[in-house]
Amino acid sequence: MSRGPARRAVLAGAAGLALTACSDGGTTPTPTPTPTPTSSSAAPPAAADEERAPVPEGLEEAQRTEQRYGSHPRQVADLWLPQGGHRDALVVLVHGGAWGAEVDRRDVNPLVADLVGRGWPVLNADYRGVGDGGGWTSTFTDLASAVDQGARVLRELDLPEERTLVLGHSAGGHLAVWAAARHRLPAGAPGAGPLLVPAFAASASGVLNPTALGGPDGDPNVRNVFGGAREQVDGHYAVGDPARLVPLGIPLLVVHGTADGTVPHQQAQAFTGAASAAGDDVRLELLDGVGHQDPLDPDGESWPLVRDWLEGVLS
C-alpha cells in the first residue's frame, strides 16, 4: 500500500489484499468485525408529500424534472439541471440509509447542490426501502429502474452513454456500484438487462462486500435487504454483492474513512482487492480518522476527492 498525505492511505490495484467474502470461485467468507447497523444519517423520515422533493439549497424548483418509474412515492428520480446550460455528462446519485424507509433522496441534497452548481446534470435516484415495500427484490429492481431513467435523460440531453457516472453513499454506495455491475448479471436476475450501463462508478462509505456482513452475527440491515442470512439465501448475495460481480470493466473509485463506525473500512478493501484482482481499474482512498457521515458534507475530507476524481474522468 502506497502512502499519500498523512491523512489518507491510497491504494490503486489492491490485488494483494485478502478478500473477506465469497468470490465467483466460491471462496469461504472471512468474518469482518460486527458493525453498527448501516444507517446513512439522521435525516428526517420521508414526508407525506414525498413525490415533491424539497429543493436543495441554492437551486430552484424550476431546475427539477421528475422522472417517475412507478406509482409508489419513492419510485422516482429527480433530474436537476444547472441554469444557463450544462456540462456534457450525467451524474447519478444514490442515497444511503441502511436500505430502509426512513431516509430518502433528500439525504444527498448538499451533494446535488454542489454538483449542479458546478454545471453537472444530476439524476437523484430514490427507491423503496425495507419497511415500505422494499427489500429483496424490490429495492434492487427499483434502483435499477431509477438508473435506467438515465437512458431517457441522455437522449433528451443528447449525451452518449459513456458520459454517465453513478455514485452513492453507504447503502447507496452498494447500490450504485451494483447498478454499474448489472451487465454482469445472469438473465432473469433482479436488475438484469440494463438500459443504461454507467461508464464510471464511485462509492463513499459503501457496503461493497455485503456477503461478509450477511451472517447471523453480522449486520441485520444487510440480512433484511437480501431477504435472509447468506447461509440461507446465498443466491441472493451472488447477484446482489458487487464484490461477487467483478470485473465491472469500468474505472472505479472507492472512498472510505478508517474511523467509520457504521460500515467497516474492510468493506472497501475487500471490494477493491477483488476488483483489482479481476482486472478492474480501481482506486481506493482510505482516509485516516474520517467517519461515516463525512462524504455527505461538500466541505469534508471525502467529497472533494470524489468530486476531483469525477471532474478528472469526465473531463
Buried (B, 14 or more C-beta within 10 A) or exposed (E): EEEEEEEBBBBEBBEEBEBBBBBEEEBEBEEBEEBEEBBBBEBEEBEEEBBEBEBBEEBEEEBBEEBBBBEBBBBBBBBBBBEEEBBEBBBBBBBBBBBBBBBBBBBBBBBBBBBBBEBBBBBBBBBBBBEBBBBBBBBBBBBBBBBBBBBBBBEEBEBEBEBBBBBBBBBBBBBBBBBBBBBBBEEEBBBBEBBBBBBBBBBBBBBBBBBBBBBEEBBBBBBBBBBBBBEEBBEBBBBBBBBBBBBBBBBBBBBBBBEBEBBBBBBBBBBBBBBBBBEBBBBBBBBEEBBBBBBBEBEBBBBEBBBEBBEEBBE
